[in-house]
């Protein structure tokens, strides 16, 4: 369990032997820190046994919680679905409208996804930052290059109650939208 937990939260390179040696050192350091190897293993097992509140799984076709928005001058829709309620997260992806069922696609056109700050006159829940920033896909946040993302797997993590701008270059219209807020 320690190895799984450690590897899940770390980027690592090297041969199998290098990784095993590194894990052994990490385990030894953790045991020294908490007092025993048994405590490290018990803690690792407890963490892995916890129920996960997952964000990022693509919804099933016709999921009633999915919200869609047509993108003018394109063959695509933005699709928004709930992620972790505890994390106050939603997911967004793009789907082709000329496929039935809809087919998820990765970054189908030139765009940037930006948060809209409170200073622009939009309400923003207090747990969200006030400044604008460009939103990267979940895969890009994990350092996966866009061209290496599996077909249709790309998604963006958004926050409850925040306003976003899907910027598109001229002559296309940008789209501003606010993610729904859910009660805790």
Backbone bond lengths (Angstrom), bond angles and torsions (degrees), N, CA, C in turn:
res aa  C-N    CA-C-N  psi(-1)  N-CA   C-N-CA  omega(-1)  CA-C   N-CA-C  phi
1 X - - - 1.453 - - 1.531 111.04 -
2 X 1.332 117.20 -38.41 1.463 120.26 178.85 1.525 110.42 -59.83
3 X 1.327 116.77 -44.61 1.467 120.37 -178.88 1.531 111.11 -61.35
4 X 1.324 117.17 -45.19 1.465 121.06 -179.80 1.521 110.30 -61.66
5 X 1.315 116.56 -47.88 1.458 121.28 -179.36 1.517 111.40 -62.44
6 X 1.307 117.81 -42.13 1.465 122.25 -179.01 1.520 111.38 -68.73
7 X 1.317 117.02 -44.63 1.460 120.25 -179.04 1.526 112.50 -69.01
8 X 1.323 117.72 -30.08 1.461 120.99 -178.53 1.521 112.35 -67.43
9 X 1.316 117.67 -26.07 1.450 120.30 -176.46 1.509 114.71 -107.37
10 X 1.328 117.83 17.67 1.458 120.78 -172.28 1.519 110.78 -141.75
11 X 1.325 115.61 143.90 1.468 120.60 168.23 1.515 106.69 -87.91
12 X 1.291 118.14 134.18 1.452 121.01 -178.15 1.521 109.96 -141.14
13 X 1.300 114.78 149.78 1.461 122.30 178.24 1.519 107.77 -134.76
14 X 1.297 115.67 161.74 1.452 119.75 175.64 1.506 112.17 121.84
15 X 1.295 114.06 179.78 1.457 120.69 178.69 1.517 109.34 -76.41
16 X 1.309 116.30 168.27 1.456 121.41 176.61 1.528 110.14 -57.11
17 X 1.316 116.70 -41.29 1.470 121.03 -179.82 1.534 110.83 -64.80
18 X 1.335 116.91 -40.75 1.471 120.47 177.44 1.524 110.93 -61.10
19 X 1.324 116.17 -45.07 1.466 120.84 -178.53 1.525 110.37 -65.80
20 X 1.331 117.42 -42.17 1.464 120.67 178.49 1.524 110.91 -62.81
21 X 1.322 117.41 -40.65 1.466 120.94 178.64 1.529 110.23 -65.50
22 X 1.333 116.63 -42.14 1.459 120.63 178.44 1.530 110.85 -63.06
23 X 1.351 117.34 -43.67 1.467 120.79 177.69 1.527 111.51 -61.41
24 X 1.317 117.13 -39.72 1.469 120.91 178.43 1.533 110.11 -61.69
25 X 1.332 116.83 -42.84 1.478 119.96 178.22 1.526 110.71 -65.14
26 X 1.344 116.53 -42.94 1.466 120.22 179.02 1.533 110.98 -62.09
27 X 1.337 116.41 -41.86 1.464 120.68 178.91 1.529 110.16 -63.62
28 X 1.331 117.10 -44.92 1.463 121.56 178.77 1.529 110.11 -59.45
29 X 1.328 117.47 -45.84 1.471 121.32 179.93 1.526 111.46 -62.69
30 X 1.332 116.68 -41.63 1.469 120.42 178.70 1.527 110.66 -64.89
31 X 1.328 117.13 -41.35 1.470 121.06 179.10 1.528 110.86 -63.92
32 X 1.316 116.74 -39.35 1.462 120.25 177.75 1.531 110.37 -65.35
33 X 1.311 116.47 -37.05 1.452 121.77 -177.87 1.527 112.06 -69.66
34 X 1.333 117.57 -43.80 1.470 120.42 -176.48 1.523 114.02 -97.25
35 X 1.316 117.08 -10.45 1.457 119.24 173.32 1.510 116.95 110.63
36 X 1.345 117.82 -22.53 1.468 118.21 179.57 1.525 110.82 -162.77
37 X 1.333 113.58 154.91 1.463 119.99 176.50 1.530 110.29 -66.04
38 X 1.342 116.07 -34.53 1.465 120.31 179.68 1.524 111.18 -62.91
39 X 1.332 117.39 -39.49 1.467 121.08 178.60 1.523 111.19 -65.55
40 X 1.327 116.28 -39.68 1.466 120.18 178.22 1.525 109.49 -62.28
41 X 1.316 117.11 -46.92 1.464 120.67 -178.77 1.529 111.23 -65.58
42 X 1.331 117.34 -42.03 1.466 120.63 -179.91 1.528 110.62 -63.69
43 X 1.323 117.18 -42.56 1.466 121.14 178.94 1.522 110.50 -65.13
44 X 1.328 117.49 -43.66 1.466 121.39 179.18 1.524 110.75 -60.64
45 X 1.320 116.57 -44.06 1.461 121.35 179.67 1.521 110.49 -63.83
46 X 1.339 117.31 -43.16 1.470 121.01 179.50 1.524 111.33 -61.88
47 X 1.320 117.07 -42.27 1.467 120.53 179.46 1.516 110.17 -63.35
48 X 1.324 117.72 -45.23 1.459 120.78 -178.54 1.531 112.80 -70.35
49 X 1.330 117.44 -23.02 1.460 121.13 179.04 1.531 112.97 -82.95
50 X 1.344 117.40 -11.07 1.460 120.37 -178.73 1.522 110.23 -68.29
51 X 1.337 115.56 148.07 1.458 120.27 176.47 1.517 108.32 -71.36
52 X 1.306 116.64 132.48 1.464 121.41 -177.34 1.524 110.68 -94.08
53 X 1.314 115.36 141.25 1.452 123.30 173.41 1.523 105.24 -104.05
54 X 1.324 117.31 95.77 1.463 122.98 -166.22 1.522 111.90 -93.46
55 X 1.317 115.23 137.64 1.461 122.60 172.15 1.522 108.06 -117.08
56 X 1.320 116.40 137.35 1.457 119.48 172.32 1.506 116.03 117.84
57 X 1.330 118.14 -14.05 1.467 118.74 178.28 1.521 109.03 -70.28
58 X 1.322 116.98 132.67 1.463 121.24 -179.51 1.530 109.38 -69.22
59 X 1.335 117.00 142.17 1.467 119.79 -179.12 1.524 112.11 -75.96
60 X 1.309 114.99 160.99 1.461 121.45 174.24 1.531 108.99 -73.86
61 X 1.322 115.89 155.71 1.464 120.64 175.86 1.527 109.02 -59.33
62 X 1.308 117.50 137.58 1.478 124.58 179.75 1.530 113.66 67.12
63 X 1.324 118.69 22.67 1.466 121.83 174.40 1.530 107.82 -62.90
64 X 1.351 118.15 123.77 1.467 120.27 -175.74 1.539 113.96 -67.02
65 X 1.322 118.35 -16.76 1.464 120.47 -179.85 1.525 113.12 -86.06
66 X 1.330 117.38 -7.43 1.462 121.65 -179.21 1.519 109.80 -79.29
67 X 1.326 115.28 133.52 1.458 121.83 175.75 1.526 107.12 -110.58
68 X 1.327 117.18 140.21 1.462 120.81 -179.18 1.524 109.94 -126.34
69 X 1.326 114.46 152.36 1.457 121.57 178.45 1.524 107.46 -141.18
70 X 1.334 115.44 125.59 1.458 120.05 177.93 1.523 109.66 -67.92
71 X 1.311 116.41 145.98 1.459 122.75 176.51 1.521 106.82 -108.27
72 X 1.334 116.10 110.94 1.459 121.43 -177.78 1.521 111.93 -52.63
73 X 1.313 115.59 147.30 1.455 124.04 177.03 1.531 112.18 57.16
74 X 1.333 115.80 37.15 1.466 119.89 177.65 1.526 109.30 -152.66
75 X 1.320 115.51 169.16 1.462 122.01 175.38 1.523 110.67 -101.83
76 X 1.337 116.71 30.46 1.461 121.10 -173.60 1.516 111.96 -128.99
77 X 1.316 113.68 156.06 1.454 123.19 170.86 1.515 108.17 -119.17
78 X 1.346 116.59 150.72 1.466 120.95 164.97 1.517 105.38 -89.30
79 X 1.302 115.81 137.03 1.466 120.66 179.52 1.526 107.29 -120.12
80 X 1.321 116.71 131.26 1.462 123.13 -177.40 1.521 108.25 -124.70
81 X 1.347 116.89 129.51 1.461 120.06 179.41 1.520 109.69 -141.95
82 X 1.348 116.65 153.23 1.462 119.81 -176.20 1.522 112.73 -68.55
83 X 1.325 114.22 139.19 1.455 122.19 172.37 1.520 107.92 -108.65
84 X 1.298 116.50 -137.38 1.462 122.44 -178.20 1.522 110.81 -65.40
85 X 1.330 116.17 122.14 1.463 118.85 175.85 1.526 109.86 -72.91
86 X 1.333 116.25 -34.83 1.461 120.21 178.26 1.527 110.91 -65.60
87 X 1.324 116.57 -38.03 1.457 121.36 178.32 1.525 112.81 -85.09
88 X 1.353 116.41 -2.84 1.469 122.20 -177.87 1.521 110.83 55.07
89 X 1.333 115.69 49.19 1.460 121.67 -174.07 1.526 112.39 -116.70
90 X 1.319 114.81 148.31 1.455 124.42 171.61 1.518 106.60 -128.95
91 X 1.309 117.34 161.63 1.465 121.60 175.90 1.514 109.65 -119.15
92 X 1.323 114.73 149.76 1.451 121.81 177.69 1.517 108.45 -130.78
93 X 1.318 116.06 138.38 1.457 120.50 170.20 1.520 108.67 -144.43
94 X 1.298 116.25 -177.89 1.455 122.34 179.70 1.522 108.87 -118.75
95 X 1.330 115.70 141.34 1.459 120.91 177.54 1.529 109.41 -131.37
96 X 1.335 115.68 147.81 1.461 121.53 175.90 1.515 109.24 -80.61
97 X 1.336 116.29 134.34 1.467 119.65 -178.04 1.519 112.75 -84.52
98 X 1.322 117.83 -16.57 1.463 118.90 -178.34 1.524 112.56 -91.04
99 X 1.320 117.62 19.42 1.467 123.09 173.31 1.525 108.13 -121.99
100 X 1.296 117.33 140.76 1.467 121.37 176.41 1.515 108.02 -128.56
101 X 1.323 122.47 116.63 1.468 122.99 -2.21 1.523 111.38 -68.99
102 X 1.338 114.94 164.81 1.456 119.96 -179.70 1.518 110.84 -53.16
103 X 1.317 115.71 143.61 1.460 121.32 -179.89 1.526 109.49 -110.27
104 X 1.335 116.30 122.93 1.465 120.62 177.07 1.515 109.79 -67.06
105 X 1.332 115.36 140.74 1.461 121.42 178.58 1.525 109.04 -132.54
106 X 1.307 116.12 155.78 1.464 121.55 176.37 1.518 109.43 -92.34
107 X 1.321 117.77 134.04 1.476 125.04 174.63 1.529 112.47 22.00
108 X 1.328 117.64 77.80 1.460 120.46 -171.46 1.530 115.59 -76.35
109 X 1.324 117.73 -12.30 1.463 121.14 -178.48 1.518 107.80 -154.68
110 X 1.328 116.36 173.57 1.460 120.71 179.54 1.522 109.23 -73.05
111 X 1.326 116.48 123.98 1.456 121.31 178.57 1.521 109.08 -160.52
112 X 1.322 115.01 166.39 1.462 123.16 167.89 1.511 106.18 -135.31
113 X 1.304 116.80 142.12 1.460 122.25 178.09 1.526 107.34 -109.17
114 X 1.334 116.38 120.83 1.466 121.84 -175.36 1.521 110.72 -123.80
115 X 1.319 116.00 147.13 1.460 120.74 168.42 1.522 107.22 -77.60
116 X 1.331 116.66 148.12 1.462 121.76 176.20 1.531 106.46 -104.26
117 X 1.340 117.54 119.19 1.469 120.15 -174.82 1.519 113.22 -75.09
118 X 1.335 114.90 160.78 1.462 121.52 176.69 1.520 111.42 -57.78
119 X 1.326 117.04 -33.54 1.462 120.90 -177.30 1.521 112.12 -62.12
120 X 1.330 117.11 -15.32 1.468 121.10 178.53 1.534 110.50 -88.19
121 X 1.332 117.14 10.59 1.456 120.96 176.87 1.515 114.82 88.77
122 X 1.315 117.19 8.85 1.461 120.38 -179.94 1.517 109.38 -100.39
123 X 1.318 115.06 141.00 1.456 117.94 176.29 1.514 108.29 -69.32
124 X 1.297 115.63 147.00 1.451 120.96 -178.45 1.523 106.81 -142.83
125 X 1.317 118.28 126.76 1.464 118.88 178.73 1.526 110.82 -55.78
126 X 1.322 117.63 147.04 1.469 121.02 -174.15 1.522 114.59 -63.21
127 X 1.325 118.65 -18.36 1.463 120.17 -178.65 1.529 112.55 -83.85
128 X 1.331 117.34 -4.35 1.461 120.73 -178.89 1.523 110.81 -103.25
129 X 1.338 117.20 149.83 1.467 119.78 179.54 1.525 111.49 -66.03
130 X 1.344 115.97 152.42 1.457 121.02 -178.03 1.524 113.77 -85.22
131 X 1.322 118.45 -19.59 1.463 120.44 -176.07 1.527 111.06 -89.92
132 X 1.338 114.86 156.25 1.462 120.69 177.60 1.525 109.73 -77.11
133 X 1.312 115.61 145.35 1.462 119.90 171.94 1.524 109.27 -150.91
134 X 1.317 114.51 153.80 1.454 121.45 178.42 1.530 108.37 -78.55
135 X 1.308 116.81 133.33 1.464 121.97 -178.17 1.532 108.50 -94.75
136 X 1.311 116.21 123.14 1.460 122.05 176.53 1.524 109.35 -91.15
137 X 1.307 116.91 156.93 1.462 119.57 174.94 1.529 108.40 -65.19
138 X 1.315 115.61 157.48 1.464 120.59 177.99 1.524 110.01 -57.51
139 X 1.317 116.65 -39.30 1.454 121.02 -179.16 1.534 110.94 -66.65
140 X 1.345 117.41 -42.36 1.468 120.43 176.81 1.526 110.73 -63.06
141 X 1.333 116.94 -35.65 1.474 120.11 177.81 1.521 111.43 -64.58
142 X 1.324 116.77 -25.75 1.460 121.41 175.39 1.528 111.53 -93.04
143 X 1.336 115.79 17.66 1.471 124.12 176.03 1.526 113.76 65.45
144 X 1.314 116.78 27.28 1.465 120.52 172.45 1.526 106.41 -91.30
145 X 1.309 116.05 123.28 1.467 120.19 179.29 1.533 109.63 -64.20
146 X 1.323 116.60 144.02 1.460 121.76 -176.64 1.527 112.14 -52.03
147 X 1.331 117.01 -42.96 1.475 119.67 -178.12 1.531 112.22 -69.63
148 X 1.346 117.83 -14.16 1.466 121.15 -179.59 1.531 113.08 -97.81
149 X 1.332 117.95 -1.35 1.470 121.32 179.66 1.525 108.64 -73.09
150 X 1.318 116.63 133.43 1.471 120.91 179.11 1.528 109.99 -56.31
151 X 1.313 116.33 145.10 1.464 122.19 -177.43 1.532 110.97 -53.59
152 X 1.335 116.07 123.68 1.458 121.91 176.71 1.516 115.30 77.11
153 X 1.324 118.24 5.31 1.472 120.56 -175.55 1.528 113.41 -91.45
154 X 1.317 118.37 -16.53 1.467 121.22 -174.11 1.532 111.39 -63.71
155 X 1.341 114.67 138.36 1.449 120.62 175.71 1.521 108.95 -151.51
156 X 1.335 115.76 158.64 1.458 123.12 -179.23 1.522 108.30 -119.17
157 X 1.328 117.38 137.68 1.460 121.54 179.24 1.524 108.13 -98.24
158 X 1.337 115.46 123.92 1.460 123.21 -179.27 1.520 109.36 -117.28
159 X 1.327 116.89 168.64 1.458 121.29 -176.38 1.523 112.45 -113.29
160 X 1.330 116.42 143.12 1.466 122.93 175.90 1.520 110.18 -47.34
161 X 1.326 116.34 133.25 1.450 121.69 170.39 1.516 116.56 75.25
162 X 1.314 118.50 -1.29 1.469 120.05 -177.17 1.528 109.54 -90.77
163 X 1.327 115.53 147.84 1.458 121.82 177.32 1.523 108.77 -96.58
164 X 1.330 115.91 138.88 1.463 123.02 -177.73 1.523 110.24 -128.10
165 X 1.318 114.94 157.89 1.453 121.90 175.36 1.527 108.15 -125.10
166 X 1.331 115.82 120.17 1.458 121.33 171.84 1.524 104.52 -90.84
167 X 1.334 115.59 98.30 1.462 121.39 -177.70 1.507 110.27 -82.29
168 X 1.334 116.03 132.77 1.466 122.68 176.14 1.520 107.63 -129.24
169 X 1.321 117.64 144.73 1.467 119.59 -177.94 1.532 112.01 -69.58
170 X 1.327 115.02 157.70 1.466 121.59 175.10 1.525 107.29 -59.11
171 X 1.291 119.40 136.00 1.459 130.26 17.17 1.528 113.80 -97.35
172 X 1.317 118.58 11.44 1.458 121.29 -175.35 1.518 111.35 -82.49
173 X 1.324 115.20 151.41 1.453 122.56 179.84 1.529 109.86 -84.67
174 X 1.336 116.73 132.22 1.465 120.37 172.97 1.519 108.60 -78.53
175 X 1.327 116.18 160.15 1.464 121.11 -177.36 1.521 108.60 -124.70
176 X 1.327 115.70 125.93 1.467 120.59 174.49 1.524 107.79 -107.02
177 X 1.329 116.52 135.44 1.463 120.36 -178.99 1.524 109.46 -149.14
178 X 1.322 114.76 156.51 1.472 121.26 178.33 1.526 107.93 -116.38
179 X 1.318 114.88 130.35 1.458 121.72 178.74 1.536 108.64 -73.68
180 X 1.323 117.69 137.94 1.476 119.31 179.49 1.529 111.03 -59.71
181 X 1.334 115.37 152.91 1.463 122.12 173.42 1.515 107.69 -103.15
182 X 1.328 115.71 137.71 1.457 120.62 177.68 1.521 109.30 -114.17
183 X 1.310 118.17 144.78 1.464 119.08 175.41 1.525 109.75 -69.95
184 X 1.304 115.17 147.95 1.474 118.40 177.80 1.497 111.62 -76.06
